[in-house]
């Protein structure tokens, strides 16, 4: 059996490649370097382990790699979080 037959006609590979491409295009440089962002704790831990980008409450997509205590909190994330609580 070929790889494409085994993985449902190759859609798994296409899905992974599309997700990778989208993630690369959606990760923005800039603001996420200047602020610490709010996101679900389990997603932050998962992203730190896997390197897969996550989306903050403000919509920024990033991979958490730095100590968030060294940066001010993103004002948009903070505003959204306060409305949720």
N, C-alpha and C positions, 0 to 999 in steps of 0.2 A: 504494500500500500504506500502511495506517495505521501509526502508531507501535506499536500493540499487536500487529499482525501481524508487524511487523519485529523486535520484540524478544521473540518467543516468548510472545505473549499478555499482555504487560505484566508478566510475572513478574520481569524484571530490575529494573524500577522498584520493584515491591513489595519485592523483596529488599533493594535499597539503602535504601528508606525504613525497613524493619524493622530493618536493621542500625544505621541512624542513631538510631532510637528506642531500641534496646537499649543502644547506646553511651552515649547521654545519660543513661539511667536507671542504668547500672552505674558510672558515674564518681562516686566518692564524694569529698566534701570532708572534710578533716580530716587524718588521719594522713599521707597522702601529702605533705602540705605540711610536715610536721615531719621526715620521714626521706628519705634517698636509698634507692632500691630497686634490687634486682638483677633484671635481665632480659637476654635475649640482646642482644649489642651491635648486631647488624644490625637488630633490632626497634626499639631505642632510636633509631638513626639514622633509620630509616624514619619513626617517629612524630614525630621532631623536624622532618622535612621535610614530612610530609603533615598533621600535626596530629591523626592518628587515634590514639585511646587504645590502649595496650598493657597487658598483664597482667604484673605483677611475680611473682617466685617465691612471694611471700606471698599472692597472689590479688588484691591491689589493682589496680584499673584506673585508669590515669592517662596524661596526656600529659606527657612530660618536657620542661620548659621552663626549668628553673632549674639552676644550677651544683650538681651533686650533692656537690661537695667542701665546700659550705657547711653541710651537714646531716649528722647522725649516720646511720650505716647502720641500716636497719630491722632490728631484732633477729630477726624471723621470717624475713626474706629471708636473713640471715646464717646462721641455724641450718640452714635448708634447703640453702643453698649448701655449707656445710661437710659435710653428710651426702652430698652428691652428689660431692664431691671426695675 
